[in-house]
Amino acid sequence: MTSITAIVVDDDVSLGDIFAYALETIGFEVEVIKDSRLAWEKILSRKPDLVTLDLEMPHVTGADLLRQIRADDSLKQVKVMMMTGNGRVAEEMGVEALADIILIKPVTYRQIKDFASRLMQSPKTSVQSS
Amino acid sequence: MLTIKPTGRLEDLDRDQLLQTVRRLLAEADALSSRIAAVSEIGIAINRTLDLTAIQRVIAQQAKWLLDFDHCSVCLQKDDVWQINTLFGAQEATPPQLLETENLGPALTRGQPQIVREGSPSPFMAQYASQIILPLVADNIILGTINFGLAKALGYTQDDMRIVYMLALQLSSALRNTRNFEELERTRDALQNRAAELEARNQELDAYSHTIAHDLKSPLNNIMLRSEILASRFSDKLPPQALDFVKGIRDSGVKMNEMIDQLLWLAKLRNVKDTVKPTEIRPTVDNAVMRFMAVLEEKGIKVEISPDMPCVLAHSQWVEEVFANLISNAIKYMGDTCAAPSITIRAVAKGDYVRCEVQDTGIGIAPEDQARLFEMFTRLHTLNVEGLGLGLSIIHRIVTKLNGQVGVESSLGVGSTFWFTLPAAPIPIIEKIGQDDEYYSDSGR
């Protein structure tokens, strides 16, 4: 079976690691990127199945990366899971319609497992969580 | 004030002389009456305004109806120095002159009226042989003087001084009003500045709270996620005590997250400027109760909600948050001595506002604690229960923002009734949600 891949972009490297671990437990092959400036090239070259983005990061925000992903035809199949500490900010940054799911921190292990599995099983389903 | 100076006894005067005397006296009385009327009119005019320039203009234009003068001025204190504003006379168009300390004279230094008939004139009116200088006094403070001068000697009488004295009284009153008004304006400006400063500081504090609260979410997420994974993936490798510790870590994380959310709420509330709209209370209560269903069932707490609930002018999310905080507190402070713990929620229209109540059968609050209950970060430390100090301050801030009031009635050992008011919505927007007419229990629904 071809492995499913994910890229976790989070400036909090320890949190990124545990997100990655959570995804690995359900079969993802995960790469963690701490510096969001390096994320775009990696996403473009790896074309992962799933990208998890922290919304508010220094330099390049999760919203910036999400817009770049959505604007690129070669990344049409990429699912994006947005993590934020504040749902209102996600609304203000206009990412609600672009992300496949927005998860409000603290994100639980169960949420990661459930939503990542659902995203991969239903390619066209968009799920929302608060 | 009339002076009768007949040449001899009235009985000695013939008819013509008597008539002459009467005519003279009548003319004098008439002139004096006109002058008194003029003082009165000037008094009304200058007490109608709080503008010093306008007051001086009235004096300059109308003092001629009171007495003859070649010079008219007022001496007033400005920035701790005395200065003379010439209203009429040789220096009329000149800017105010400073008055040297040695030339202040008895009117300014001791509040004594001065009338100079000839010679030894006051230095600042040196060219006028006749002078009247009267102090302007209000509240035992010498505010200045009003000064009249005539070039010719022996120009002024005691009657002139009495008329000017009446004018001085009116002018003193007008100046006092002006000073009081200026003082009020200064105080108002200072208060406005202070309020703006405090508002700016509060906003900074809110922004700071928001940043801190938001930044805490990532490390908190890390702690909670790691403890959750430990408990679910490594439960077979950890001894029971270690698993207990992990659960403790996670439970603390949940509490900390609640506090962070409350901080975010508080920080957000100050700047929200949404307009209110007619809001049904009942759905907000139902939603708030739903948040606590598990714990209500676990603790066996019965919830009763009155069936008729009016509409208010508010935001439904805010009202729900108020009820949720009150219900949360009622649960936390329920204690374990009550055999039939219950929470009763009501909303009753009272004129142009609606009073909402959350009543519990909990441990109650001591009178001395009730007063500081809604202050930020207050927590009832003396009570052996878990609690957050932010919940009530959130309620207070929301309700205040919605133009309502909040309060508590409580008896130790009996329970508490937290109440808040909100403006009533003008017309009910929806028919009441179909519920039984009797109270019913939400517990276990």
Contacts between the chains, C-beta under 8 A, distances in Angstrom:
chain1	res1	chain2	res2	distance
A	10	B	218	7.9
A	12	B	218	4.5
A	12	B	219	7.2
A	12	B	222	6.9
A	14	B	222	5.4
A	15	B	218	5.4
A	15	B	219	7.5
A	15	B	221	5.9
A	15	B	222	4.4
A	15	B	225	7.5
A	18	B	222	6.1
A	18	B	225	5.0
A	18	B	226	5.5
A	18	B	229	6.9
A	19	B	225	7.5
A	21	B	229	6.8
A	22	B	225	6.8
A	22	B	229	6.5
A	25	B	229	7.8
A	25	B	233	6.6
A	54	B	218	7.6
A	56	B	214	7.5
A	83	B	221	8.0
A	85	B	213	8.0
A	85	B	214	4.7
A	85	B	215	7.8
A	85	B	217	3.4
A	85	B	218	6.8
A	86	B	214	5.7
A	86	B	217	7.7
A	86	B	264	6.6
A	88	B	268	7.2
A	105	B	217	4.3
A	105	B	218	6.6
A	105	B	220	7.4
A	105	B	221	4.4
A	106	B	217	6.7
A	106	B	220	5.6
A	106	B	221	4.0
A	106	B	224	4.6
A	106	B	225	7.0
A	106	B	253	6.7
A	106	B	257	5.6
A	107	B	221	5.9
A	107	B	225	6.8
A	108	B	224	7.2
A	108	B	225	7.0
A	108	B	228	6.0
A	109	B	225	6.0
A	109	B	228	4.5
A	109	B	229	5.3
A	109	B	232	6.3
A	110	B	228	7.6
